């Protein structure tokens, strides 16, 4: 298993949206265990890279290519969930195996999840808090970081009060799928204390006014933070 060089087991899920171009993302693809959704595998090969595993219904790979890549392919034909989620579920199996081998620090980065189609992009992004909840329930005693990175920024799911460290002037947007959630904020230019999360724009386009920011949830809830590059 490739290692991130950061004393972590690093996994990348590559979706079939816009292929990443930032050098940090390309470096991550080269040093991590790569789980490619089947459509993303072709883009990966075009860019001189390869996958450790290919997950999905294989509708974009020819029979001859599937035969050639048999050792990498893990086919899932059910259509209730998208390929990103199928790849995420497969990643959970890899983490279970790594934990059995006494490894205990993991990072999961999702790349290529946005672009091409807005409905796919929104669907992929909105899965993140659900994935975070699954990780918390399945691996309560294991340190696992999860994020989604594009060429323009990074999404991080949060489920409760969170402390953030950055620089004054850093930008942030907050999204939630729970209109009963209230978030008291400390260290942001615009207070979020009275925001009702009934529309996605409600707590977007904010800025760090201090290096340390605290977002205090009134109860556990699924939320997303976005940090543009």
trRosetta pair geometry for C-beta under 8 A, 3 or more apart (Angstrom, degrees):
i j d omega theta_ij theta_ji phi_ij phi_ji
1 9 6.5 -4 141 -137 137 105
1 33 5.6 -28 -156 -70 88 124
1 98 7.2 18 -35 -96 178 111
2 10 7.4 -58 106 62 90 94
2 31 5.9 -177 159 174 122 42
2 32 5.9 148 95 -169 120 8
2 33 5.6 172 45 -60 92 62
2 52 7.6 -143 6 -63 110 136
3 8 7.5 144 -165 75 82 44
3 9 6.8 -68 -119 -105 72 50
3 10 6.9 99 -168 15 37 96
3 31 7.3 -43 92 170 39 91
4 8 5.0 -10 39 70 130 92
4 9 7.3 130 -6 -165 101 9
4 10 3.3 95 -60 -24 115 136
4 28 7.7 -3 -128 -134 99 74
4 31 5.6 91 -128 127 44 115
4 32 6.0 20 -85 -88 85 82
4 107 6.7 26 -45 43 161 124
5 31 6.1 -46 -6 -175 108 143
6 10 7.2 78 39 -55 107 122
6 107 7.8 16 74 -1 132 139
7 105 6.5 21 127 76 81 145
8 105 4.7 -94 -112 120 78 99
8 106 6.2 141 -173 -112 95 20
8 107 5.2 44 148 -4 145 102
9 33 7.3 1 178 3 88 124
9 95 7.6 156 96 -112 137 71
9 98 5.3 -3 -64 -159 176 158
9 103 5.4 61 -30 158 130 145
9 105 7.0 141 15 85 76 58
9 106 4.9 -26 67 -108 95 79
9 107 7.5 175 85 26 50 64
10 28 7.0 -124 161 -157 136 86
10 31 6.7 26 71 111 143 89
10 32 4.0 -92 115 -114 103 99
10 33 6.8 157 91 17 57 76
10 106 7.6 166 -83 -159 31 58
10 107 5.1 -9 -116 63 72 102
10 109 7.3 1 -171 5 93 108
11 32 6.0 151 -115 175 12 114
11 33 4.9 -31 -108 70 69 101
11 34 8.0 159 -162 -86 56 24
11 35 6.5 12 -175 -2 102 110
11 91 5.2 121 155 -143 155 116
11 94 6.6 133 -98 89 138 141
11 95 7.6 -77 -22 -62 149 93
11 106 6.9 8 3 -173 106 104
11 107 7.0 -177 31 91 68 53
11 108 4.9 -15 72 -109 105 71
11 109 7.3 170 90 26 54 65
12 28 5.8 128 -79 139 134 101
12 29 5.8 -114 89 -101 170 58
12 32 4.4 102 -13 94 103 142
12 33 7.1 170 23 80 70 47
12 34 5.0 -19 69 -110 104 68
12 35 7.0 179 88 28 51 68
12 108 7.9 157 -91 -160 27 52
12 109 5.1 -23 -110 71 74 94
12 110 7.7 147 -162 -97 59 24
12 111 5.9 -1 -170 6 108 115
13 35 5.1 -24 -106 74 66 103
13 36 8.0 155 -162 -92 47 25
13 37 7.5 55 177 -34 86 89
13 84 6.5 92 148 -150 132 73
13 87 4.6 127 -144 127 112 128
13 88 6.2 -12 -88 -72 161 66
13 91 6.3 -72 -66 -48 111 139
13 108 6.8 23 -9 -175 105 97
13 109 7.4 -170 27 92 70 44
13 110 4.7 -20 67 -110 105 74
13 111 7.2 166 82 26 52 66
14 29 7.1 53 -75 -115 129 110
14 34 6.1 10 -11 -167 119 100
14 35 7.2 172 18 83 74 47
14 36 4.6 -20 63 -112 111 72
14 37 6.6 -134 95 15 61 77
14 40 4.4 179 125 146 96 149
14 43 7.9 -152 158 76 124 112
14 44 6.2 83 120 -71 162 119
14 51 7.1 -123 37 -99 130 113
14 111 5.2 -19 -110 72 68 99
14 112 5.0 47 -167 26 69 134
15 37 5.2 35 -123 10 50 137
15 40 5.7 171 150 -60 13 138
15 83 7.0 137 -129 92 83 104
15 84 5.1 -8 -94 -86 122 102
15 87 7.6 -149 -79 28 75 151
15 110 6.7 29 -15 -178 111 96
15 111 7.0 -173 23 92 77 46
15 112 4.3 -172 63 101 67 90
15 113 4.4 80 34 -90 146 57
15 124 6.3 30 -120 -126 174 147
16 37 5.4 -102 -24 89 93 122
16 38 7.8 -23 -52 75 131 51
16 39 3.4 8 -92 96 155 115
16 40 4.3 -131 -75 -59 68 75
16 43 7.0 152 -131 1 69 130
16 60 7.5 129 -109 -3 158 169
16 83 7.2 33 4 72 109 146
16 112 6.4 36 -60 150 9 122
16 116 7.7 -27 126 19 74 162
17 112 4.7 161 50 170 79 61
17 113 5.4 20 8 123 138 8
17 114 5.1 124 160 66 162 19
17 115 4.2 120 169 54 100 88
17 116 5.3 -149 -143 14 64 111
17 117 7.9 -119 -116 35 89 70
17 120 6.6 179 -86 115 102 124
17 121 6.6 91 -119 -86 143 83
17 124 7.4 -97 -39 8 135 165
18 112 6.4 -156 73 -134 41 63
18 114 6.5 -27 25 93 102 64
18 115 3.0 39 -20 44 105 172
18 116 6.4 -178 -48 -28 70 85
18 150 7.2 58 68 -150 115 101
18 151 7.1 -69 116 -2 129 117
19 40 7.7 143 -95 -148 87 87
19 43 4.5 -159 -78 170 128 132
19 44 7.8 -173 -128 -68 120 48
19 46 8.0 -105 -73 70 170 115
19 47 6.5 178 169 -38 145 142
19 112 5.8 0 -105 -103 42 111
20 25 3.6 -89 153 122 149 150
20 26 6.5 -161 105 -55 106 68
20 29 7.5 175 58 -36 126 127
20 111 5.0 -55 -30 -168 131 120
20 112 6.2 -95 -27 -57 84 76
20 149 7.2 32 -107 111 138 98
20 150 7.2 -155 -103 -151 90 39
20 151 6.1 166 -141 -63 66 83
21 25 7.5 47 49 57 21 126
21 26 7.5 2 -161 -44 23 114
21 151 5.5 20 42 -101 90 129
22 25 4.6 83 68 7 91 105
22 26 7.0 -168 91 -6 46 87
22 149 7.9 -96 51 154 137 116
22 151 5.3 166 -31 -124 101 69
22 229 7.7 -160 -101 -87 149 171
23 26 5.6 -56 -145 40 37 111
23 27 6.1 41 155 -23 68 105
24 27 5.7 -54 -150 35 29 113
24 28 6.5 33 150 -22 62 105
25 28 5.5 -52 -151 33 34 115
25 29 6.6 38 150 -22 64 101
25 111 5.6 128 -162 -121 117 133
25 149 5.9 -170 -95 115 110 128
25 151 7.6 -81 1 -84 149 63
26 29 5.6 -48 -151 31 35 114
26 30 6.7 29 152 -16 64 106
26 47 7.7 -123 -125 160 107 134
26 49 7.8 -147 -153 -59 79 142
27 30 5.8 -60 -152 37 33 109
27 31 6.3 6 160 -2 69 115
28 31 6.3 -72 -139 46 28 94
28 32 5.5 10 172 -12 69 126
28 109 6.0 -36 169 69 148 156
28 111 7.4 157 89 -51 127 139
29 32 6.6 -61 -120 39 18 102
29 34 6.0 45 -155 -92 71 129
29 44 7.6 -163 -169 -133 134 99
29 49 5.4 0 140 -156 124 159
29 111 7.1 -69 -71 39 103 165
30 49 6.6 -108 -82 -120 74 113
32 109 7.3 -102 -101 38 174 113
33 52 5.1 -49 -160 24 73 157
33 53 7.8 26 169 6 94 103
33 94 6.7 -178 127 175 154 155
34 44 7.3 133 156 -136 146 146
34 49 7.5 122 -58 154 174 115
34 50 7.4 148 61 107 140 49
34 51 4.6 -116 108 -129 109 64
34 52 5.2 134 53 7 66 87
34 53 7.4 -176 98 35 55 66
35 51 7.0 81 -127 -165 14 111
35 52 6.9 -44 -71 64 54 93
35 53 4.8 -12 -117 71 73 108
35 54 7.9 168 -165 -88 54 21
35 55 5.9 7 179 2 100 121
35 87 4.8 146 131 -165 117 102
35 90 5.9 167 -151 91 142 120
35 91 5.7 -124 4 -70 160 93
35 94 7.7 -143 -62 -10 130 148
36 40 4.6 -144 -166 88 93 106
36 41 4.5 116 124 -76 143 74
36 44 5.6 -75 -106 -22 147 150
36 51 3.8 -84 -3 -98 120 149
36 53 7.1 174 26 90 68 53
36 54 5.2 -24 72 -109 95 70
36 55 7.3 156 79 23 43 72
36 87 7.5 -117 111 -116 9 137
37 40 4.7 80 58 7 81 112
37 41 7.6 -136 88 -27 41 79
37 54 7.8 43 159 -160 9 66
37 55 6.3 -51 -106 74 47 77
37 56 5.0 80 -164 -58 69 130
37 83 3.9 88 -143 138 119 127
37 84 6.3 -41 -68 -71 136 52
37 86 7.5 103 -115 66 89 104
37 87 5.5 -84 -70 -43 78 135
38 41 5.9 -37 -161 1 38 116
38 54 5.6 77 -100 173 64 103
38 55 7.0 -120 -43 85 77 29
38 56 3.5 -118 -8 59 104 133
38 57 6.9 -107 13 53 147 46
38 58 5.0 -163 -124 -97 157 42
38 59 7.0 119 92 35 144 57
38 60 5.3 151 122 46 101 100
38 61 5.5 -103 -175 -16 110 111
38 73 8.0 42 -102 -130 103 96
38 83 6.6 -113 18 -139 82 143
39 42 6.8 -48 -176 20 45 106
39 43 7.8 34 139 -5 67 105
39 56 7.1 -108 -7 139 74 177
39 59 8.0 -14 -62 71 96 81
39 60 4.2 83 -94 16 75 165
39 83 7.1 143 15 48 100 172
40 43 5.5 -57 -160 41 54 112
40 44 6.0 60 144 -28 78 104
40 112 5.6 108 -122 115 128 158
41 44 5.4 -53 -151 33 35 118
41 45 6.5 32 155 -17 67 103
41 51 5.7 -74 -116 -1 90 139
41 54 5.2 6 -73 -117 138 121
41 60 8.0 157 40 94 97 114
41 61 6.8 9 60 -78 136 119
41 69 7.7 44 180 -138 156 169
42 45 5.9 -54 -150 36 31 108
42 46 6.5 36 151 -23 63 106
42 60 6.9 -104 -12 140 127 118
42 61 7.8 -172 -51 -90 101 78
43 46 5.5 -52 -149 33 34 116
43 47 6.6 18 157 -7 65 109
43 112 7.3 146 85 -126 150 146
44 47 6.2 -73 -157 44 28 101
44 49 4.9 -87 -176 84 81 97
44 50 6.5 111 141 -111 117 17
44 51 5.7 59 116 -42 168 95
45 48 7.7 60 -175 -64 35 15
45 49 7.2 -113 -84 65 27 54
45 50 6.9 47 -92 -95 72 63
51 54 5.5 99 97 -67 146 79
51 72 6.3 106 96 -176 97 137
52 72 7.0 -178 149 -136 29 101
53 72 5.7 -175 -123 -172 34 76
53 73 7.9 138 -166 -95 63 15
53 74 6.0 1 -173 1 110 116
53 90 6.5 -161 132 146 147 140
54 58 7.8 78 132 -93 114 88
54 61 7.6 58 158 -45 148 155
54 69 6.2 21 18 150 145 136
54 72 5.0 62 6 128 97 103
54 73 5.0 -30 71 -101 105 62
54 74 7.0 162 79 23 51 69
55 73 8.0 151 -81 -158 36 50
55 74 5.0 -16 -102 70 80 100
55 75 8.0 -178 -146 -89 48 21
55 76 6.5 19 -176 7 86 112
55 83 6.8 147 108 -168 83 85
55 86 5.2 -172 148 123 113 101
55 87 4.5 153 69 -92 134 70
55 90 4.8 -139 -95 -6 152 155
56 59 7.5 -93 138 15 111 78
56 60 7.8 -1 109 23 145 100
56 75 7.4 -36 81 -131 40 53
56 76 6.5 -68 -145 48 12 88
56 83 4.2 3 -109 -129 108 115
56 86 5.9 132 -94 81 50 144
56 87 7.3 -9 -57 -53 82 93
57 75 6.8 63 -136 -163 31 83
57 76 6.4 -72 -73 85 62 57
57 77 5.1 88 -127 -118 94 49
57 79 7.5 16 -67 -80 148 78
57 83 7.3 -104 3 -87 80 100
58 61 5.0 -62 -162 45 80 108
58 66 5.7 57 -167 -100 136 126
58 73 6.7 34 -86 -154 127 128
58 75 5.4 -37 -15 -115 123 103
61 65 4.7 -121 -175 90 94 121
61 66 5.1 119 119 -61 118 85
61 69 7.2 -73 -170 41 150 137
61 73 8.0 -138 73 -104 162 129
62 65 4.6 91 55 8 82 102
62 66 6.9 -144 93 -6 42 86
63 66 5.6 -53 -145 36 32 114
63 67 6.4 35 155 -22 64 103
64 67 5.7 -51 -152 33 32 113
64 68 6.5 32 150 -18 64 106
65 68 5.5 -54 -148 37 36 113
65 69 6.0 10 160 1 70 113
66 69 6.2 -69 -137 52 27 94
66 70 6.9 67 154 -77 60 67
66 73 6.2 40 -152 -69 78 165
67 70 5.9 -6 -161 -48 32 107
69 72 4.8 -55 179 46 90 111
69 73 5.4 96 116 -39 95 104
70 73 5.9 -61 -139 27 28 113
74 90 5.8 125 91 -118 151 139
76 86 4.6 -168 61 -146 149 132
78 81 7.0 36 107 30 105 82
81 85 4.0 -90 167 83 121 141
81 86 6.2 150 101 -49 109 76
82 85 5.4 99 58 11 66 100
82 86 7.3 -123 110 -3 38 91
82 120 7.6 143 -143 -141 154 84
82 123 6.4 103 -22 132 152 130
82 124 7.2 -92 89 -82 152 76
82 127 7.8 -116 44 -55 115 149
83 86 5.3 -51 -145 37 40 115
83 87 6.2 41 154 -20 69 103
84 87 5.8 -57 -152 37 30 110
84 88 6.4 33 148 -22 64 104
84 110 6.8 47 -155 -147 114 130
84 113 6.2 63 -108 -120 143 103
84 124 5.2 102 -10 -125 169 96
84 127 6.5 151 105 51 125 160
85 88 5.3 -47 -145 34 36 115
85 89 6.4 39 154 -20 65 100
85 127 6.1 -130 -77 -148 99 150
86 89 5.8 -51 -150 34 31 111
86 90 6.6 32 150 -18 62 105
87 90 5.6 -53 -150 36 34 113
87 91 6.4 42 149 -25 65 102
88 91 5.5 -51 -152 30 34 116
88 92 6.9 43 149 -25 63 97
88 108 7.7 72 -129 180 82 147
88 110 7.9 -20 -79 -86 101 120
88 127 7.7 -162 -15 145 159 132
88 131 5.6 -93 -161 -118 149 121
88 134 8.0 91 146 73 122 150
89 92 5.6 -44 -158 22 37 117
89 93 7.3 39 146 -18 61 97
90 93 5.7 -48 -162 28 42 113
90 94 6.9 41 144 -17 67 101
91 94 5.4 -52 -153 35 41 113
91 95 6.4 41 149 -20 69 102
91 108 6.0 86 160 -120 152 126
92 95 5.6 -52 -148 36 34 112
92 96 6.4 40 151 -23 65 102
92 134 7.5 -71 -88 141 138 121
92 135 7.9 -144 -104 -94 100 71
92 138 6.5 -11 -151 127 123 164
93 96 5.6 -48 -149 31 33 115
93 97 6.6 34 152 -17 63 103
94 97 5.7 -54 -153 36 34 112
94 98 6.3 33 150 -19 66 107
95 98 5.5 -54 -145 38 34 111
95 99 6.2 38 154 -22 67 103
95 106 5.7 11 -122 -104 109 171
95 139 6.8 -60 138 -66 133 151
95 142 7.5 124 171 136 118 157
95 144 7.0 14 -139 -103 148 134
96 99 5.8 -53 -149 33 29 111
96 100 6.6 31 151 -20 61 104
97 100 5.7 -54 -155 33 33 114
97 101 6.7 23 149 -11 64 107
98 101 5.5 -61 -153 42 37 108
98 103 4.3 -52 166 57 94 128
98 106 7.0 115 91 -83 148 122
99 102 7.6 58 -178 -72 35 12
99 103 6.4 -92 -85 65 34 71
99 104 6.9 78 -121 -91 75 59
99 139 7.3 -154 -71 -125 151 116
99 142 6.3 -62 -102 -98 125 144
103 106 7.4 86 133 -63 109 93
104 142 6.0 -136 -156 -134 68 82
104 143 6.6 61 148 29 77 92
105 143 5.1 -7 -118 77 68 116
106 142 7.0 19 16 156 113 113
106 143 7.0 157 29 97 65 64
106 144 4.6 -8 73 -113 104 80
106 145 7.3 -166 101 27 56 65
107 144 7.3 166 -89 -161 29 55
107 145 4.6 -11 -117 62 81 102
107 146 7.7 180 -160 -72 56 36
108 144 6.6 21 -4 179 104 101
108 145 7.1 -173 30 92 64 55
108 146 4.8 -3 65 -110 104 76
108 147 7.7 158 90 27 63 52
109 146 8.0 178 -80 -151 37 42
109 147 5.8 -10 -117 69 72 85
109 148 7.5 140 -167 -103 57 28
109 149 5.8 -9 -169 7 108 116
110 113 5.1 33 143 -40 112 133
110 124 7.5 -175 152 173 142 111
110 128 7.8 -132 25 -95 145 97
110 146 7.9 28 -12 -172 100 82
110 147 7.3 -149 26 105 79 43
110 148 4.3 -26 67 -109 109 80
110 149 7.2 155 74 20 54 65
111 148 7.8 173 -71 -157 31 61
111 149 5.9 -21 -94 68 76 90
111 150 7.8 142 -144 -91 60 43
112 115 7.7 -71 -158 41 54 117
113 121 6.9 109 133 -130 71 59
113 124 4.0 -173 -178 147 105 146
113 125 6.9 135 130 -61 125 64
113 148 5.4 -51 36 -158 148 121
113 150 7.3 -100 52 -73 81 95
114 121 4.1 59 -133 -131 74 107
114 124 6.8 -146 -68 70 62 133
114 125 7.0 38 -78 -53 106 106
114 148 7.9 101 -25 155 104 121
114 150 5.0 -28 43 -92 125 138
115 121 6.6 115 1 -81 28 119
115 150 7.4 149 -29 -141 103 123
116 120 6.7 -12 83 55 101 138
116 121 7.8 157 54 -48 69 99
117 120 4.2 74 80 11 106 109
117 121 6.7 -175 93 -13 54 85
118 121 5.3 -53 -145 36 36 116
118 122 6.2 34 158 -17 69 104
119 122 6.0 -52 -145 38 31 107
119 123 6.2 32 155 -18 63 109
120 123 5.7 -60 -147 40 29 112
120 124 6.1 28 158 -19 66 108
121 124 6.0 -58 -147 37 26 108
121 125 6.3 22 158 -16 64 109
122 125 5.9 -56 -144 38 29 109
122 126 6.1 24 160 -18 65 112
123 126 6.0 -62 -144 38 26 107
123 127 6.8 35 156 -30 61 101
124 127 6.0 -52 -161 19 31 115
124 148 7.4 142 140 -139 100 150
125 128 6.2 -32 -177 -10 45 114
125 148 6.6 -155 -114 79 67 163
125 155 6.0 180 -143 -79 94 174
125 224 7.1 50 167 -134 96 164
126 129 7.7 -41 -176 24 49 96
126 130 7.9 42 138 -3 64 111
126 177 7.2 95 -153 -76 99 135
127 130 5.3 -70 -165 46 54 115
127 131 5.9 57 142 -27 85 103
128 131 5.6 -55 -149 33 33 112
128 132 6.4 33 155 -20 66 103
128 146 7.1 162 -159 134 88 117
128 148 5.9 -98 -88 -15 129 124
128 155 5.9 -133 -57 129 170 122
128 156 7.9 -177 167 -177 140 13
128 157 4.2 -172 140 -56 99 118
128 224 6.0 83 76 -103 131 111
129 132 5.4 -50 -147 34 38 115
129 133 6.4 40 153 -21 67 102
129 157 4.4 175 -86 -146 55 122
129 158 7.8 -37 -110 50 96 34
129 159 6.8 136 -155 -82 92 81
129 177 6.8 -157 48 14 153 124
129 222 3.4 102 151 -162 148 101
129 223 6.5 114 -97 29 135 22
129 224 6.2 -102 -47 -59 105 84
130 133 5.7 -52 -151 34 32 112
130 134 6.5 36 150 -20 63 104
130 222 7.0 13 -57 -127 56 142
131 134 5.5 -54 -151 35 34 114
131 135 6.4 35 152 -20 66 103
131 146 6.1 -172 116 -174 117 156
131 157 6.9 155 64 8 89 159
132 135 5.7 -52 -150 34 32 112
132 136 6.5 33 152 -19 64 105
132 146 5.7 -157 -88 60 82 143
132 157 3.9 -149 -28 104 141 134
132 158 7.4 -90 164 -77 169 11
132 159 5.8 -165 123 -43 123 112
132 222 7.7 147 59 -130 115 83
133 136 5.7 -54 -149 35 32 112
133 137 6.3 25 156 -14 66 109
133 159 6.3 132 -81 -101 77 136
133 222 6.8 -49 -43 -91 124 103
134 137 5.9 -61 -146 40 29 106
134 138 5.8 12 163 -8 68 117
135 138 6.1 -63 -133 46 24 100
135 139 5.7 -37 -174 42 65 105
135 144 5.1 -127 -172 83 132 138
135 146 6.4 -169 -14 -35 160 138
136 139 7.5 -72 -114 62 11 65
136 140 6.3 46 176 -101 55 67
136 159 6.6 -55 -32 21 157 166
137 140 7.0 -1 -142 -62 16 92
139 142 3.9 -49 169 41 113 121
139 144 6.0 67 88 -11 141 134
146 156 7.5 130 92 -144 66 65
146 157 6.2 -15 94 35 116 107
147 154 5.3 1 176 -175 126 109
147 155 6.5 157 -164 80 71 53
147 156 5.0 -29 -109 -92 94 76
148 154 6.8 155 80 -158 49 59
148 155 4.3 -3 56 54 102 106
149 153 7.8 -141 -143 114 57 32
149 154 4.9 -16 -102 -105 75 88
149 155 7.9 -149 -67 26 36 68
150 153 6.2 12 54 49 95 55
150 154 7.7 -172 24 -80 64 43
151 229 7.7 -85 155 23 42 144
152 228 6.2 -38 157 -140 79 85
152 229 6.1 -151 -177 24 28 102
153 226 5.8 53 135 180 138 89
153 227 5.7 -179 -165 90 101 46
153 228 4.0 -64 -84 -110 127 43
153 229 5.4 -149 -84 -13 55 72
154 226 7.3 168 85 -150 42 54
154 227 5.2 -8 57 57 89 95
154 229 7.7 86 -14 -55 84 85
155 224 5.6 -18 -164 -169 103 113
155 225 7.1 149 -156 79 51 48
155 226 5.3 -21 -98 -98 71 78
156 224 7.2 143 73 -159 41 62
156 225 4.8 -17 62 61 93 100
156 226 7.9 176 20 -80 69 32
156 227 7.3 21 0 -1 110 106
157 222 7.3 -33 -161 -159 108 77
157 223 7.2 139 -159 82 61 47
157 224 5.7 -38 -102 -101 60 69
157 225 7.9 180 -90 19 12 75
158 162 4.8 -65 -144 -39 142 145
158 215 7.4 75 116 82 163 136
158 223 5.1 -28 68 75 88 99
158 224 7.4 159 21 -98 77 19
158 225 6.0 47 -9 -15 118 107
159 220 5.6 9 158 -161 85 94
159 221 7.0 177 -160 69 51 29
159 222 6.5 -14 -111 -96 73 46
159 223 7.3 174 -88 28 27 81
160 217 5.2 -124 -156 38 48 142
160 220 4.8 -36 -83 -109 98 77
160 221 7.7 120 -85 26 51 56
161 214 7.4 4 -173 -177 97 88
161 215 6.5 -177 -146 95 54 62
161 216 5.0 8 -119 -128 111 49
161 217 4.9 -131 -58 19 64 85
162 214 7.6 176 91 -151 45 50
162 215 5.2 5 54 54 85 103
162 225 7.7 -107 82 -37 156 142
163 212 7.1 -17 -172 -167 95 94
163 213 7.4 152 -162 84 48 52
163 214 5.5 -17 -108 -104 70 77
164 172 7.7 65 141 -94 169 154
164 187 7.8 -165 66 90 96 139
164 208 7.8 -125 110 -98 119 118
164 212 7.3 149 82 -159 55 46
164 213 4.2 -15 63 64 105 102
164 214 7.5 -169 22 -75 75 30
164 215 7.1 42 -9 -6 112 101
164 225 7.7 178 -87 -154 141 163
165 211 6.4 12 -157 154 71 84
165 212 5.8 -17 -105 -104 71 68
165 213 7.7 -169 -75 24 26 75
166 170 4.0 -54 147 10 140 163
166 208 5.2 -147 79 -60 121 165
166 211 6.4 -160 74 -157 46 55
166 213 6.9 1 22 2 105 114
167 170 5.2 115 59 -38 68 105
167 208 6.7 124 88 82 35 145
167 211 6.1 -9 -114 -115 33 81
168 208 5.6 -136 -122 111 33 99
168 209 6.5 10 -137 -176 90 23
168 210 6.2 -17 -89 -121 91 15
168 211 6.1 -53 -41 -61 76 64
169 207 6.3 -23 -142 -172 30 112
169 208 6.4 -31 32 64 23 91
170 207 7.0 149 78 -158 41 62
170 208 4.2 31 51 9 89 127
170 227 7.0 -17 174 -145 107 107
171 205 7.4 -32 -163 -144 108 44
171 206 7.2 140 -160 81 60 45
171 207 5.7 -34 -104 -101 59 71
171 208 7.8 -102 -58 0 20 81
171 227 6.8 135 84 -149 69 58
171 228 5.3 -15 84 41 128 101
172 188 7.3 -91 60 -117 125 113
172 206 5.2 -34 74 75 83 96
172 207 7.2 158 24 -93 79 21
172 208 6.8 81 -6 -46 116 81
172 213 7.6 -176 0 116 163 175
172 225 6.2 -30 -160 -165 105 97
172 226 6.9 139 -160 74 52 54
172 227 5.9 -20 -101 -93 71 73
173 203 6.9 131 -168 111 60 68
173 204 3.9 8 -138 -135 113 69
173 205 6.1 25 -90 -32 99 39
173 206 6.6 144 -92 19 43 84
173 225 7.4 147 77 -161 50 48
173 226 4.3 -10 57 56 99 108
173 228 8.0 58 -3 -26 106 95
174 183 6.7 -115 160 67 155 165
174 192 6.5 7 50 -116 151 155
174 203 3.9 -37 67 114 101 125
174 204 7.2 -147 39 -78 52 43
174 206 7.0 5 -3 15 97 134
174 215 7.2 165 -110 -127 142 146
174 223 6.6 -8 -172 -180 89 119
174 224 7.4 153 -159 83 44 55
174 225 6.0 -17 -103 -105 67 67
174 226 7.8 -153 -68 20 26 78
175 197 7.5 116 -171 -151 42 118
175 200 5.7 1 -129 -150 109 81
175 203 7.2 -168 -72 62 35 98
175 204 7.5 28 -67 -74 83 90
175 223 6.5 160 87 -163 52 68
175 224 4.3 -7 61 58 104 102
175 225 7.9 -167 25 -73 75 24
175 226 7.1 47 -6 -14 109 108
176 179 7.8 151 106 -72 108 38
176 181 5.0 -108 169 60 158 146
176 183 7.5 177 -42 -29 143 125
176 197 3.9 -13 66 -171 111 165
176 203 7.7 40 0 29 97 132
176 221 6.1 26 -156 131 119 125
176 222 6.9 135 -154 93 70 59
176 223 4.3 -29 -97 -106 84 90
176 224 7.4 -172 -75 20 41 68
177 197 7.6 -53 -23 137 9 126
177 221 7.7 -173 60 169 68 96
177 222 5.0 -16 43 87 111 113
177 223 7.5 -159 11 -87 71 45
178 181 4.3 83 93 -22 106 110
178 197 6.3 44 74 79 50 131
178 221 4.2 -113 39 -156 153 124
178 222 6.3 126 -24 44 110 75
178 223 7.6 -74 26 -64 104 83
179 196 5.9 32 -163 175 87 87
179 197 5.3 -147 -105 78 52 69
179 198 4.5 47 -117 -80 126 78
180 219 7.4 -13 118 46 105 128
180 221 7.6 -169 75 -97 82 138
181 197 5.5 -2 62 21 103 134
181 217 6.4 -43 -156 -148 102 93
181 218 6.7 163 -156 43 50 94
181 219 6.9 -122 -110 55 70 83
181 221 4.2 -109 -88 46 127 174
181 223 6.9 -179 163 -68 168 116
182 193 7.1 27 179 -169 102 49
182 195 7.6 147 -136 64 61 67
182 217 7.7 129 77 -157 52 46
182 218 4.3 38 56 -9 95 132
183 192 4.9 -14 89 116 100 126
183 193 7.5 -115 92 -97 49 34
183 195 6.8 -18 45 56 93 114
183 203 7.2 35 55 -113 133 164
183 215 5.2 -12 -171 -171 116 94
183 216 6.7 141 -162 66 57 47
183 217 5.9 -23 -102 -94 77 57
183 218 7.6 -118 -71 -8 35 82
183 223 7.6 90 -70 -113 137 162
184 192 7.3 174 -130 78 14 83
184 193 4.9 32 -115 -107 67 87
184 215 7.7 150 76 -161 47 43
184 216 4.2 -20 61 61 97 110
184 218 7.6 95 -13 -56 95 85
185 188 4.6 -17 149 19 135 126
185 191 5.8 177 57 -145 104 52
185 192 4.3 77 -14 27 125 101
185 193 6.7 -123 21 -49 75 70
185 213 7.1 -17 -167 -170 92 96
185 214 7.1 158 -155 85 45 58
185 215 5.6 -10 -104 -106 78 68
185 216 7.5 -163 -74 19 30 77
186 213 6.7 164 87 -156 62 49
186 214 4.3 10 50 50 109 100
186 216 7.4 49 -6 -15 101 108
187 208 6.3 -12 150 -151 95 75
187 209 5.9 -166 -176 57 46 80
187 210 4.0 -89 -138 49 94 109
187 211 7.7 -77 -156 60 130 29
187 212 5.6 -126 -99 97 157 53
187 213 3.8 -144 89 -102 128 61
187 214 6.3 101 11 13 117 66
188 191 6.8 144 79 -88 105 32
188 192 6.7 28 66 -16 154 99
188 206 5.1 -4 -168 169 121 129
188 207 6.9 127 -161 71 70 42
188 208 6.6 -61 -107 -107 56 37
188 209 6.1 89 170 4 11 98
188 213 6.0 65 -55 -135 80 118
189 206 6.1 178 46 -168 91 75
189 207 4.3 23 -4 63 131 94
189 208 7.5 37 -26 74 87 8
189 209 4.7 136 -74 -56 62 106
190 206 5.2 -121 45 -120 102 96
190 207 7.6 79 1 29 87 76
191 194 7.3 52 117 12 107 86
192 195 4.7 -40 -167 4 73 128
192 203 5.0 40 -126 -127 118 123
192 206 7.4 -39 -59 -82 108 156
192 215 7.5 2 55 -130 143 94
195 202 5.0 129 -165 150 110 113
195 203 4.9 53 -167 -68 169 105
196 202 6.8 -112 74 -149 49 157
197 202 5.7 -160 -111 60 50 145
197 203 7.0 -36 -95 -3 91 117
198 202 7.1 90 42 -48 57 146
199 202 5.4 121 70 -41 77 99
200 204 7.4 40 140 -42 70 124
201 204 5.2 -69 -156 15 53 125
203 206 6.7 -19 173 -29 71 128
204 226 7.9 0 -129 51 87 124
208 211 7.1 57 164 -104 132 21
208 213 5.7 -102 -119 -52 93 125
210 213 6.7 154 70 -68 89 67
217 220 6.6 80 121 -91 145 27
217 221 6.1 -168 -157 24 132 99
217 223 7.6 -156 -95 -6 124 142
